[in-house]
Amino acid sequence: MTIPLPAAPRAPARPNMGPREFVVLMAMSMALQALAIDAMLPALAGIAQDLHIADPNRRQLIVGVFLISSGLGALIPGSLADRYGRRPVLLGSLALYILLSLGCALVTDFTTLLVLRALQAIGSAGLTVLPSAIIRDRHGGDAMARQMSTITVIFMMVPMVAPTIGLAVLMVAGWRWIFALLAVMGVVVGLWVWLRLEETLDPANRQPIQPRSIATNMITAASNRASFGYVVGGGLILSALFGYVNCAQQLVGEHFGAGTWFPLIFGATALCMAFASFFNSRIVERFGARRVSHAAVLVSLALSVLQVWLASRHDESLIEFMPIIALNICMVGFIGANFSSIALQPFAQMAGAASSVQAFLRMVIGSGLGMVIGLAYDGTARPLALAFLGCGLAALVLVLWSEQGRLFRRINPPGTPREVPLPDTHC
């Protein structure tokens, strides 16, 4: 339900932002969350030692708590952005990110660090929710999928370099300075948003801050059959990826003996995902988001079967493990942006609320199950391999349900500016 509200006073005019600058700014906003995760990886052992953590698996909570909290926080910024606009809510998220990064740098015990990490993730959840809503304000259909893929290419540069950045900081200073670096990066992006980003919310689409209206919008976004399977399926695919992120330092760095090469190897897997996102941005408007992502899910399942077979051998080596996991992560680059775009397509007039509830479901499923996968690490690659296979199969079933048993459909043929909406079916 859309209730027209008076337009907010117009902000002072800003110079027009070109499409390339827009893409980079949206990518950097999202990348701050990735930086808060991946830059921590080389520091986990040092943090655990300084804060007296005996169980080596507990250090994963520094990453896992942030991931699951960002999912919980995703419910908040979308509805606020549907009422007050995208720009002020994005700036508020950046301010909280900066302040809580500084707070994390000053902690003296592990519990306090986890609490501040949770608050940081909740407060800055708008950094992952709002770029999708802003892009939906400007694009639709496969054009949105192309834009999201282009942004993902830039966004994925952060996981490639973040562990190396964290390691570089550790070489000259303590782990607390990594949090200080997060605050500095937040200030840079915040100034960029303040000076350059125009408001994209159409005044006619502003929604009131009323519990009933918010609940109605979120229930509508969560119960649409055409999008539900893609949201939950995307969350399951994400959980396997997060499971890898959570246990990567132990699995790759320690079990497979990568040692100081771990940041570079971890970055190489992110490079594969970035390459896939770049290639997806070039082909998605030609072949369609559904065709590309459905094919990627099937390829991922085949790779997962091979991954399980290799992991079942007691002599699996790093050289055998890394190419398969890298190719599987590569498939995530063809799945993530396309699944998100397909799921958000039916909700042009309430993109903020829809983006919030969908990000909430994806992140809670992905981070919660990803934490379980990470904590299931038993000194081998078997739990991770089984997770990729199981999550991939479940995602395929959900997509088949949303598509009513038909894969590889093309909803909008080439040349159609907006995707033709699917029938209004609900769960």
N, C-alpha and C positions, 0 to 999 in steps of 0.2 A: 504494500500500500504506500503510495507516494502522496504526501501532504505538502502542497506548496507553502513556502514560508517566505517572508520578506528577504530580499537579497541583503547580504551583509555589506557594509561600506567597502568600497573598492580600495584596495591597497595602492600605494604609490606606484606609478608605472615603472616597469623594469625593462631593460633592453631585452629584445626578443631572444629566446634561447633556441639555438638551432637543434635539429634532431640528434646530431652526434653528441653535443654537450648534454642534452637531455638523457640520452642512453647512459653516458658515463656517470652522470650524477645519480641516476636511479641505481645503477650497479654499485657505486661506492656506498650509497646509503645501506643497501642490503649487505655489502661486504663487511661492514663494521661488525655485524653479528658473527660472520665467519671468522673474522680476525680475533674476536673474543674467544673463539673456540680453538682454532688451530694454532695460534701463537702460543697457547698454553702447553701444547703437547711436549716440547723438549724440557719444559720446566716442571712437569708433574713429579718426577722423582725428587727434585730439589725441594719442592713445596712440601711433599710428604715427609722428607727428612727434617726440614726446618720446623714443621708444625707437629712433629712426633706422631706420624701415622705408621703403624706397624704393618697392617694388612695391605699388600701392594695393590690389590684390586680396588681398595677404597679411594685411591687417588683418581680413579676414573670418574668419581662423583663430581669433581671440579668441572668436567665437561658435561656429564650426564644431567646434573641438576640444572645447569644453564639451559640445556636443550629442552627439557621437559617444562621448565618454568616459562621459557619463551612461547611454548605452545599454549600454556594456560593464559599468559598475558595477551595472546592474540585476540581474545574475545573482546578486549576493551577498546583499542584504538579505532576500529572500523566504524562503530556506531558514532563515536565522537567526531570522526572525520566526515561522516554523512551529515552531521548537523553543523559543525563549525568550519568545515573545510579541511582539505588535505594538508595544506601548508602549516597552519599553526600546530596541528597535532604532531606532524613530523618534527617540527622544531622542539616541541616538548619532549618527544622521545629522545632526541639527541641530547638535550640538557640532562635528562636522567642518566643516560649512558655515560656521559662525562663525569658527573658527580659520583656515581657509584663505582666507576673505574678507579677513581681516586680513593674511595673508601676501601676497595679491595687491596689497594697498595699498602694500606696502613694496618691490616689485621695482624693479630698476634696468636690466634688459635684457629683450628680447622673448621669448627662449627660456625664461627662468625664469618669465615670466608664463604662457606656454602650458603649462608643466609644472604649475604650481600650479593653473591652471584645470582641467586634466585631473584632478588629484588631488581638487579641490573637487567636480567633477562625479561622480567615482567614489564618493567618501566620502559624498556627500549623495544618492545615487541612491534611497535609501529614501524620500525626500520625494515621489517620483512613484510608486514601486512600492507602498508600504504603504497609502496611502489607498484604493486599489482593493481590496486584500485586506481591509481593515477594513470597507469597505462590503459586500463579499461575505459577510463574517461575519454581517452584519445583514440583508441583503436578497438576493433572487434574481429571475431573470426580468426582465420589463419594469419591475418596481418598482426593480430595481437600475439599469436604464437611466435611469429617471426621476431617481433620486437622483444619478447621475453627471452627468446633464444640468444639474440644479440647481447642483451644485458647479462645473460648467464655466462657468456664467453668472458666478459670483463670481470664479472663477479667471481668466476672460478680462478682468476689469476691470484686471488688472495690465498686460497688453500695451497696453491702451488708455492707461494713464497712465505706464507705466514710462519711455518715451522722454522724456516731458515732465519726469518727476522727474529723470532723468539730465541733461537740459538745464538744469533749475533749479539742480542742484548745480554744474554747470559755470559758471553765471553768477556764483556767489559763491565757488567754490573749484575746485581741480583735479580731474582724473578719479580720483585716488586716493581721494577722499572718497566716490565712488560705492560703492567696495568697503567702505568703513567703514559706509555706510548699510546695505549687505547684512548686515553683521555685527549691527548694531542690530536689524534686522527679524528676524534669526534668533533673537536673545535673546528678543524679545517672543513669538514663536511657541513657542519652547522652554519658556518659563515657563507659557504657556497649556496646552501638552500636559502638563507636569508636574503642574499643579494640577487639571486638569479631565478629562483623558481616561482613561477606564476601559479595562482590557484586554478585548478582544473575542474573543480566541482561545479556543475551547472546549478545556479540558484534554484531552478525549478525542481531539482532533485534533492534539495535539502530535507532531511528527516528530523522530526522532533525528538528530543530526549525524553521519551516516555517509555516506561518499562514494557507496556503492552505492545507499542509499536516496534520497539527493539526486538522483543521476543518473537513477534509475528514475522519480522524480516529474517531473523536468524533461523526460525523453524522452517520458513519457506526455503531458505538457501540450503539448509541441511537435509530437507526431505525430498528435494527434486531428484527423481530417479535418474534422469539423464546426466546429472553431475555427481551423484552420491558415490557411485562405483569408482569414478575417477579420483574423487577426494580420498576415500579410504584406501583404494588401491595405490594411489600415490604415496600415502602415509606408510603403507607396508613396504613399498620399494625403498622409501627413505629410511625405514627402520634398519634394513640390511646395511645401507650405506653408513648410518650412524653407528651401527654395531662395529663396523670396520674402523671408524674413526676412534671409537672408545677404546678398542683393544689394539690399535695399530702399533703403538709404541712397544707394547709387550710382545705382540706377535711378530712384527717385522724387525723391530730393533733388537729384541732379546732372543726370542725363540729361533728366528731364522738368522740371527747374528749380523744384522745390518750395521749395528753400532752407530758410529758418527755419520754413516751414509743415510740413516733413516730420514732426515728432513728432505734430502734430495729425492729419495725413492718415493716418499709420500707425495711430494710435489709433482713427480712424474705421473702418478695416478690421477691427480687433479688435472694435469695437462691433457690427459686422455679425455676427461669429461669436458674440458673446455673446447677441445677440438671437435667433439661430438656436437656440442651446443652450437659452435660456429657452422659446422656442416648442416645441422638442422635448420639454422636460420636461412640457409641458402636454398633448401629444398622443400621446406614445409608449405610454402604457398603454392608450389607446383603440385605436390602430391597430397597435401592435406595433413592436418595434425593427427587425425585418427589413423590413417594408413601408416604414417611414420612410427607413431608410438606403439601401435599394435605389433608391427613387425619387430620393433626393439624388444618388446616383452617376450616374444617367442625366441628371439636370439639369446636373450638373457637366460631363459630357462635351459636352453641347450648348453650354454656355458656353465650354468650352475651344476648340471648333471656331471660335466667333466670335472668341475671343481670338487664335488663330493667324492668322486672316484680317486682323484689325486690325494685328497686329504685323508682318505682311508688307508693310504700307504704310510708306513712308519718312517720311510726315508724321503719324504717329500722335501724338496730343497727350495730355497728362495727363487732360484731361476725358474722352477716349475710353477711356483705359487704366483709370482708377480704378474706374468703376462695374462693369466686367466682373470685374476681379480681386476687388473687394469681394463681389460676388455669388458668385463661385467659393469664396472663403474662407467665406462664409456657409454654403455646402453642407457644408464641413468640420464645422461645428457640428452638422449633422444626421447626420454619418457617424461622427465620432470616438468619442463616448460610446456610441453604439449598437453599433458594431463591437467595442469593448472589452468591453461587457457580454455580447454574444453569445458572444465567444471565451472568456470566463471562466466562463460558466454551468456547464459540465460538471464543475467542479473544486471542489466545496464543501469537501471534506476536506483539500485541499492548496492552498488559495487563495493562500498566500504564495509557494510554489514556482511555481505556474502564473502568478501575476502577475509574478514575476521574469522567467521565461523569455519571457513574452509581451512585457513591457516591453523586455527586451533585444532581441528581434527587431524590434519596432517602432522602437525608438530607433536601433539600428545601421543598419537599412535607411533610416529617415527621415533621420537625421543624416548618414550616409555619402553617400547619394545626393543629399541636400540640399546638402552641401558641394560635390559635383561640379557640381550645377546652379548654385550661386552662383558658383563659379570659372569657369563657362562664360560668364558675363556678357561681352558683347561691345560694350556701349554701346547696345544696343537691347533691346526686350522679347521678341524672338523666342525665345531659349533658354528663358526662363521659360514662355512660352506653350506651346511644344512639350512641356515637362516636364509641365505640368498635363494635357495631352491624353494623352501616353504613359502616365503613371502612372495616370490614370483608367481607360484601357482595360485595362491590366494588372490593376488592382484588380477590375474587373468580371469578367474571366475567372476570377480566383481565387475570387471569391464564387460564381460559377456552379459551379465545381468543388466547393466545400464544400457547396453546396446541391444537388448532383447534378442541375444543370441547371434547377432550379425557383426562380424569384424570387418574392418577395411572399408567402411562406408565413407563416402565423400559428401558431406552436408552442403558445402558451398563450392561449386565448381570454380575454376580459375576465371577471374574477371568479375566475380561477385564481391562487392565492397564489404558487405556485412554477412555474417553467417546466418542462414535461415534457421530460426529457432525450432527446436524439437518440440513435439507435443508436450503439453504441460502435465506430465505424469509425475506422481509422487510415490514415495515409499509406502 
